[in-house]
């Protein structure tokens, strides 16, 4: 797991061949412009994806609905209910 700011600064180790992103769907409302901003997690992921693809690293993204969903919340819910046993 990596935070949005972590994705912005991440430099993959030499042996990394593949990265899969699970950006969250948290959205922000810009009170000044009265519009919704692009989810910061998605923006950070797209930046990271572009950088690592230039280095030949394969990427994939878990589709996330941009409606304030958060894959970490889903994982924590799963972990809480099933004791961390992945099936």
Buried (B, 14 or more C-beta within 10 A) or exposed (E): EBEBEEBBEBEBEEEEEEBEBBBBBBBEEEEEEEEEEEBBBBBBBBEBBEBBEEEEBEBEBEEBEBEEBBBEEEBEEBEEEEEEEEE
